[in-house]
Amino acid sequence: MGRRIIARRRGKGSIFTATKRAKVDTKYLPLNEEENNYKIGEVTQLLDDRGKNVVIAEIDFDGVKEYLPAAEGLYVGQKIKQGQNADLEIGNILPLAKIPEGCPIFNIEATPNDGGKFARSSGSYGLIMSKDENFAYVKLPSGKQHTLDLRCRATIGCASCGSRIEKPFVKAGKKYHAIKSKGGKRYPIVRGVAMNPVSHPHGGSQHHVGRSKSVSRNAPPGAKVGAIASRRTGRKKR
């Protein structure tokens, strides 16, 4: 009997999990009534955190340290202002109600005081398209427009390390370790038709499938490969 194929070994829950060795938890801290209007802090250091593709800024707000994704151009010693009365400057944190339309923002909260959910990866940012009395309509990096509460906070600017993907990996080993640190992603990916029959349902027989690639939605992990629950197969007729 052959060994378990990759798809079966991953299974429903997946053995490939996100790293648990992150240094800090990056999110906005809840504000009290006084801080909600205005508070000021200072960037004390910039950190490189495993499992994150953006630089992390350590901000000291009167002895309380807050770790957030750094804005492009942020530097150690910079003053960071947070609250409704904060200035509209790179790195400052304001509620969506106080940010004008067309302004680039990142680390956007999905609900008030959730700490930040959207546009947190390197080089990403969203745009406020329009606002009404209760909601702001934000265009996310994916291109999707999302309706958010005006009390949700966001950071002015775009996330740092925007040019990260421009540097080539050069070696397969560097790619392997980079993907492994993120967790959850498949790497390396080998074509099923390039494998032996024992390793994959598509394997063997001169490197062609030799059977329908369509498979049931309810198939077990070992067989759930190829076109899953496809509506149609074959070439389209012109």
Secondary structure, 3 states (H helix, E strand, C coil): CCCCCHHHHHCCCCCCCCCCCCCCCCCCCCCCCCCCCCEEEEEEEEECCCCCCCCEEEEEECCEEEEEECECCCCCCCEEEECCCCCCCCCCEEEHHHCCCCCEEECECCCCCCCCCECCCCCCCEEEEEECCCEEEEECCCCCEEEEECCCEEEECCECCCCHHHCCCCCHHHHHHHHHHHCCCCCCCCCHHHCCCCCCCCCCCCCCCCCCCEECCCCCCCCCCCEECCCCCCCCCC
